[in-house]
Amino acid sequence: MVKIGVIGVGKWGKNHLRSLATLSCDLVAIADVDPAQKKLAKEYGISFFEDYKQLIEHVDAVTVTTPTDTHYTIVRECLKAGKHVLVEKPIASTSAQSKQLVALAQKNHCILSVGYLFRFNNAITKVQELIKNIGEIQYITCRYIHSTKPPRRDAGAILNLAVHPLDIINFITGKKPRRVAAQKKNLLSKELEDSAVLLLDYKDFFATIEVSCTHPEKKRDMWIIAEKEKLYVDYFFQTITRYPLTVTYEKVEGGEPLQESLVPNEPLKDELEYFINLVQKAQTSDAATLSNKGKEDPSIILACELSIKSAEAGKEMMIP
């Protein structure tokens, strides 16, 4: 059974802990710089460490749920110690750091997964199937907006929020953007944007992404406008509405909207279970040869970096 620990037990780390406690693994310990979290460890009957380096001596794998600006150092140390890692998104603060961690994981034969949660969301999984039969995609619009909690201070809205819709679009289409033009607003901080809009060129279609931590609504949704159907996807509530609609200069043909039948799942729990099963396989096989649904795609952070540069320079940026 895989021995696993959680590094960082803030709000999202507690969600990791809660889910791991229900899965088939040996939940060994947590690490957090706040000594008050020792009480949480006692509740779960596991060990507590203030120094994560002490924790990794006792486990096969870790999940890392600390602030973004700490990810690179912590993940690097875990991989250097030969531990398998699932780190929350974004994997690091820069695309260069992302590439370094991917290379280190390969060198040390470690599983390295990133918390691209929506890859394990049943609505997104279904869209990946439906998109094959809706005709040529014209454009996609995504929103990842809220104001339900104060903005994070470890990175701006683009790096913290846009990574999800970017990954979703790439994941469901199998394509990557070639160019980006972006606008951002720094209302609360000179250093970190709190709202932004990205316009992405995918060659065969374009996509827009709106992110904000000052919007009155909490929305995680998207429209996919295609030749034969238009899909509305709420990936927070895991619902899909299909609109049969074909538009030509001669006529418009459509039908009644159809609600796709879906059974909502717990994406975080399924993501963690997938990671644990992958680690088990890696104990008897070379991790580098295993297919990993949660693998890092450094182009995601690169697109975010170039979006920020585009907004600052006021011009479109090519994405190599």
Summary of the structure (lengths in Angstrom):
residues: 320
radius of gyration: 20.5
end to end distance: 41.8
largest distance: 69.9
contacts: 1075
relative contact order: 0.16
helix: 38%
strand: 27%
